[in-house]
Amino acid sequence: MSASTSPSIERDAAAGRRPAASGRLHWRVVDIVVAAVLGVALGLVFWGWNTVGYAWFLAMDALTPGLGGLAAGIWLLGGVVGGLVIRKPGAALLVEVIAAIVSMLIGNVWGVSTLFSGIVQGLGAELILLAFLYLRFTLPVAMLAGAGAGAAAWVFEFFYGSSPNILKTLEFNLIYLGSLLVSGAILAGLVGWLLVRALAATGALSRFAAGRELRRDV
């Protein structure tokens, strides 16, 4: 320990307290690598869900226009998982965007719209984590982040495309918004939180707070 080290920093380290905000929010090389790995892995999940989820989307929409949003939550996973694991500003956005790019490059029916959606959805999750100052990563916060991504998706689709939802009925848009919020909270928030817990249990997140927290809970 150098002589210039502050006694308060020494006391914080000895007590196991959180580092200063600047250090806590600083990106490490391992954060960037893991964000890329998570993005690619979830991009493959997105690509697989493009067929199953879209079929479910069309079936629910045929039942009641707007209910198709219940299938969208899996496409919102990137922001939630990235944010819960890395816990740094921009992590939710970065992982969601990487996942969207992977899904787009492999091939889907939406093309470049996939990237635009990924940006907006990642921002939706990011804003929720920002509201908690990147300090809380509980299940309720994860579900709120998923719902935030769903709300952002709704805003994007309300204005974007050759047939934006602004041209559709109020009833459709309200049902679609509610469906996206529920799907985001459950399929992205709850499932994402459980996925991070499962990853932490394997030891894969030992260099992250998510992994250390699980060890303390066990």
C-alpha positions in Angstrom: 0.0 0.0 0.0 1.5 3.3 -1.0 1.9 6.1 1.5 -0.4 8.3 -0.6 -3.3 6.0 -0.3 -6.2 7.6 1.7 -6.9 6.1 5.1 -10.6 6.2 4.2 -10.0 4.1 1.1 -8.0 1.6 3.2 -10.9 1.4 5.7 -13.5 0.9 2.9 -11.4 -1.9 1.4 -10.9 -3.6 4.7 -14.7 -3.4 5.4 -15.6 -4.7 2.0 -17.5 -1.6 1.0 -18.3 -0.7 -2.5 -15.6 1.2 -4.4 -16.2 4.8 -5.4 -18.7 5.4 -8.1 -16.0 6.3 -10.7 -14.4 2.9 -10.1 -17.6 1.0 -9.9 -18.9 2.3 -13.2 -15.6 2.1 -15.0 -15.5 -0.5 -17.8 -12.9 -3.2 -17.6 -11.6 -5.4 -20.5 -13.5 -8.3 -19.1 -16.7 -6.3 -19.1 -16.3 -5.6 -22.8 -15.5 -9.3 -23.6 -18.4 -10.6 -21.6 -20.8 -8.1 -23.2 -19.7 -9.3 -26.6 -20.1 -13.0 -25.6 -23.5 -12.3 -24.1 -24.6 -10.3 -27.2 -23.6 -13.1 -29.6 -25.2 -15.8 -27.5 -28.5 -13.9 -27.1 -28.4 -13.0 -30.8 -28.6 -16.7 -31.5 -31.5 -16.9 -29.1 -33.2 -14.0 -30.9 -32.6 -15.7 -34.2 -34.2 -19.0 -33.0 -37.1 -17.0 -31.5 -37.7 -15.2 -34.8 -39.5 -18.3 -36.1 -41.2 -19.6 -32.9 -42.0 -16.2 -31.4 -43.2 -14.7 -34.7 -45.6 -17.6 -35.2 -46.9 -17.1 -31.6 -47.1 -13.3 -32.3 -49.3 -13.9 -35.4 -51.5 -16.4 -33.6 -52.1 -14.1 -30.6 -52.7 -11.2 -32.9 -55.3 -13.2 -34.9 -57.0 -14.0 -31.6 -57.1 -10.4 -30.4 -55.3 -7.6 -32.3 -52.5 -6.3 -30.0 -52.0 -9.5 -28.0 -49.1 -10.4 -30.2 -47.0 -8.3 -27.9 -47.0 -11.2 -25.4 -44.5 -13.0 -27.6 -42.0 -10.1 -27.8 -40.3 -10.4 -24.4 -37.6 -12.8 -25.5 -36.3 -10.2 -28.0 -35.9 -7.9 -25.0 -33.6 -10.2 -23.0 -30.3 -8.6 -24.1 -30.8 -5.3 -22.2 -31.9 -7.0 -19.0 -29.2 -9.7 -19.0 -26.4 -7.3 -20.0 -27.4 -4.8 -17.4 -27.7 -7.4 -14.6 -24.4 -9.0 -15.4 -22.1 -6.0 -16.2 -23.8 -3.3 -14.2 -22.2 -0.4 -16.0 -23.7 2.5 -18.0 -24.3 1.4 -21.5 -24.2 -2.4 -20.8 -27.9 -3.0 -21.4 -27.8 -1.0 -24.7 -24.6 -2.7 -25.9 -25.6 -6.3 -25.3 -29.1 -5.7 -26.8 -27.6 -4.0 -29.9 -25.0 -6.8 -30.4 -27.7 -9.4 -30.1 -29.8 -7.5 -32.7 -26.9 -7.3 -35.1 -26.2 -11.0 -34.8 -29.9 -11.8 -35.5 -30.0 -9.4 -38.4 -26.8 -10.8 -40.0 -27.8 -14.4 -39.7 -31.0 -13.4 -41.5 -34.6 -12.5 -40.6 -37.6 -10.9 -42.2 -37.1 -7.5 -40.6 -33.6 -6.6 -41.9 -32.1 -3.4 -40.7 -35.2 -2.7 -38.6 -33.8 -5.3 -36.2 -30.9 -3.0 -35.4 -33.1 0.0 -34.9 -35.3 -2.0 -32.6 -32.3 -3.2 -30.6 -31.1 0.3 -30.1 -34.5 1.5 -28.8 -35.2 -1.5 -26.7 -31.7 -1.4 -25.1 -32.2 2.3 -24.3 -35.5 1.4 -22.6 -33.9 -1.1 -20.3 -30.9 1.3 -19.8 -33.1 4.1 -18.6 -34.6 2.0 -15.9 -31.2 0.9 -14.6 -30.1 4.6 -14.7 -33.1 5.5 -12.6 -31.7 3.3 -9.9 -28.2 4.8 -10.5 -26.9 1.3 -11.4 -27.1 0.3 -7.7 -30.0 -2.1 -7.5 -30.3 -5.3 -9.5 -33.1 -7.1 -7.8 -35.9 -9.1 -9.4 -38.3 -6.1 -9.3 -35.7 -3.9 -11.0 -35.1 -6.6 -13.6 -38.8 -6.8 -14.4 -39.0 -3.0 -14.6 -36.1 -3.0 -17.0 -37.9 -5.6 -19.2 -41.1 -3.6 -19.1 -39.1 -0.4 -19.9 -37.7 -2.2 -23.0 -41.2 -3.2 -23.9 -42.5 0.4 -23.6 -39.6 1.6 -25.7 -40.5 -1.0 -28.4 -44.1 0.3 -28.3 -43.0 3.9 -28.9 -40.7 2.8 -31.7 -43.4 0.8 -33.5 -45.9 3.5 -33.0 -44.0 5.8 -35.3 -41.7 3.5 -37.4 -42.3 1.5 -40.6 -44.5 1.6 -43.7 -47.5 0.9 -41.5 -46.8 2.4 -38.1 -49.1 1.7 -35.2 -50.1 5.4 -35.0 -52.4 4.5 -38.0 -54.1 1.8 -36.0 -56.9 2.0 -33.4 -56.6 3.3 -29.9 -57.9 -0.1 -28.7 -55.1 -2.0 -30.6 -52.4 0.3 -29.2 -53.5 0.0 -25.6 -53.7 -3.8 -25.8 -50.4 -3.9 -27.6 -48.8 -1.7 -25.0 -50.1 -3.8 -22.1 -49.0 -7.0 -23.8 -45.5 -5.6 -24.3 -45.2 -4.5 -20.7 -46.3 -7.9 -19.4 -44.1 -9.8 -21.8 -41.1 -7.5 -21.1 -41.6 -7.9 -17.4 -41.9 -11.7 -17.5 -40.1 -13.1 -20.5 -37.3 -10.5 -20.4 -37.2 -9.4 -16.7 -38.0 -12.6 -14.8 -36.5 -15.0 -17.3 -33.4 -12.7 -17.6 -33.0 -12.5 -13.8 -33.2 -16.3 -13.6 -30.8 -16.8 -16.4 -28.2 -14.6 -14.7 -28.7 -16.5 -11.5 -28.2 -19.8 -13.4 -25.0 -18.4 -15.0 -23.7 -17.2 -11.6 -24.3 -20.6 -10.1 -21.9 -22.2 -12.7 -19.1 -19.9 -11.6 -19.0 -18.2 -15.0 -19.7 -14.8 -13.4 -17.1 -15.0 -10.6 -15.5 -11.8 -11.7 -18.8 -9.9 -11.5 -20.9 -8.7 -8.6 -23.8 -10.9 -9.8 -21.6 -14.0 -9.2 -20.3 -12.8 -5.8 -23.8 -12.0 -4.6 -25.0 -15.5 -5.4 -22.1 -17.0 -3.3 -23.1 -14.8 -0.4 -26.8 -15.9 -0.7 -25.9 -19.6 -0.7 
